[in-house]
Every structure is written in C-alpha cells, then in structure tokens.
Amino acid sequence: MKNGEESGALPWKPMSIITIVRFFLWPALSIPIIWALASKTNLLSDDPMLWFALMLMPVGPPALKLTALADVSGADDKEQMSIAKFLTLSYIISPILAVAVVGAVTAAQDAAK
C-alpha cells in the first residue's frame, strides 16, 4: 500500500477528461462570462479582485471535496489510494493553471477600464 501498487493503475481516459475540463473548459467559460457581467452589466460590484476570484472559482482544487466524499461514502483503502494518485497527478500538472490566471487577470483589467 505504501508504494501504491495495491491501488492499481490510474485510468488515463477519465484523468484526461477531468484535466481538460478543469484546466481548459471551465476557464474558457468562466472568464468570458464574468468579464461580460463585470463590464456590460451592473450585476457585480466594481471590485476587480472579486471578478478575478469568480473567474478562477471553477478551476479550484478538488482535494478537499474528493477526500471528504471518499470518507463519507465509506470508500475502501484501494479507492482512497486511487484518489490520492489522481490528486497527486492533478497537482503535478497544476502549473497549467498559469494560463487561466493570466487570462483572468487580463480580463479583470480590461473590465475595470
């Protein structure tokens, strides 16, 4: 268990789909929506930091949610180890998030003008 062999291989198809949705699809949707709400309507306050946080909210880390769900659902050790592997890989590739951060900063600056 300590070396991770007992949890089996990490399924690459679901991991790829989750990565694409988390790091590319959600920012591609949330940044333009929040930019439009901030620059074209009065629904949001005049706070660029709020806009930035809202733009990146869907991209947030899933670790607390996943581990809490695994504990509450009574997942066995093998499933929890598989979740730990998924989270480890997710955090290894998280520098991809820099693209979304730059997009959110640029959009917040543009909406503030």
C-alpha positions in Angstrom: 0.0 0.0 0.0 2.8 2.4 0.9 4.3 2.2 -2.7 0.9 2.5 -4.3 0.9 -0.8 -6.1 -2.3 -2.1 -4.5 -4.5 0.7 -5.8 -3.9 -0.3 -9.4 -3.2 1.8 -12.5 -4.7 5.3 -12.8 -7.3 5.3 -15.6 -5.9 7.7 -18.2 -9.2 8.4 -20.1 -11.1 9.9 -17.1 -7.9 11.7 -15.9 -7.5 13.3 -19.3 -11.2 14.3 -19.5 -11.1 15.8 -15.9 -7.9 17.7 -16.7 -9.2 19.2 -20.0 -12.5 20.2 -18.3 -10.8 21.6 -15.2 -7.9 23.5 -16.7 -9.3 24.5 -20.2 -13.1 24.2 -20.4 -14.0 25.9 -17.1 -11.7 28.8 -17.6 -12.8 29.2 -21.2 -16.4 29.5 -19.9 -16.0 31.4 -16.7 -13.6 34.1 -17.8 -15.8 35.5 -20.6 -19.0 35.1 -18.6 -17.6 37.1 -15.6 -15.9 39.6 -17.9 -19.3 40.2 -19.6 -21.1 40.5 -16.3 -18.5 42.9 -14.9 -18.1 45.1 -18.0 -21.5 45.1 -19.6 -23.9 44.9 -16.6 -24.3 46.2 -13.0 -24.8 42.8 -11.5 -21.3 42.7 -10.0 -19.7 45.3 -7.8 -16.8 47.4 -9.0 -14.2 45.1 -7.5 -11.7 43.6 -9.9 -10.4 41.2 -7.2 -13.9 39.8 -6.9 -14.1 39.3 -10.7 -10.7 37.6 -10.7 -11.8 35.2 -7.9 -15.0 34.4 -9.7 -13.2 33.8 -13.0 -11.0 31.2 -11.3 -13.5 29.7 -8.9 -14.4 26.7 -11.2 -10.7 25.8 -11.5 -10.2 25.5 -7.8 -8.5 22.5 -6.1 -10.7 19.4 -5.8 -8.7 17.7 -3.0 -10.9 18.6 0.0 -14.1 17.7 -1.8 -12.8 14.4 -3.1 -11.3 13.2 0.1 -14.3 14.3 2.1 -16.6 12.4 -0.3 -14.4 9.3 -0.1 -14.5 9.4 3.7 -18.3 10.0 3.9 -19.1 7.3 1.3 -17.0 4.8 3.2 -14.6 4.1 0.3 -12.1 1.3 1.0 -8.4 1.8 1.1 -7.9 0.9 -2.5 -10.3 3.6 -3.7 -8.8 6.2 -1.4 -5.3 5.3 -2.7 -6.6 5.7 -6.3 -8.0 9.1 -5.3 -4.6 10.1 -3.8 -2.8 9.1 -7.0 -5.3 11.2 -9.0 -4.8 14.2 -6.8 -1.0 13.8 -6.9 -1.0 13.8 -10.7 -3.5 16.7 -10.7 -1.2 18.8 -8.6 1.8 17.9 -10.6 0.2 19.3 -13.8 -1.4 22.3 -12.0 1.2 24.8 -13.4 -1.1 24.7 -16.5 -3.3 26.8 -14.3 -1.0 29.8 -15.1 -2.7 30.2 -18.5 -6.1 30.6 -16.8 -4.6 33.0 -14.2 -3.1 35.2 -16.9 -6.4 35.2 -18.8 -8.4 36.1 -15.7 -6.0 39.0 -14.8 -6.2 40.3 -18.3 -10.0 40.1 -18.4 -10.3 41.7 -15.0 -8.0 44.6 -16.0 -10.0 45.0 -19.3 -13.3 45.0 -17.5 -12.1 47.6 -15.0 -11.4 50.2 -17.8 
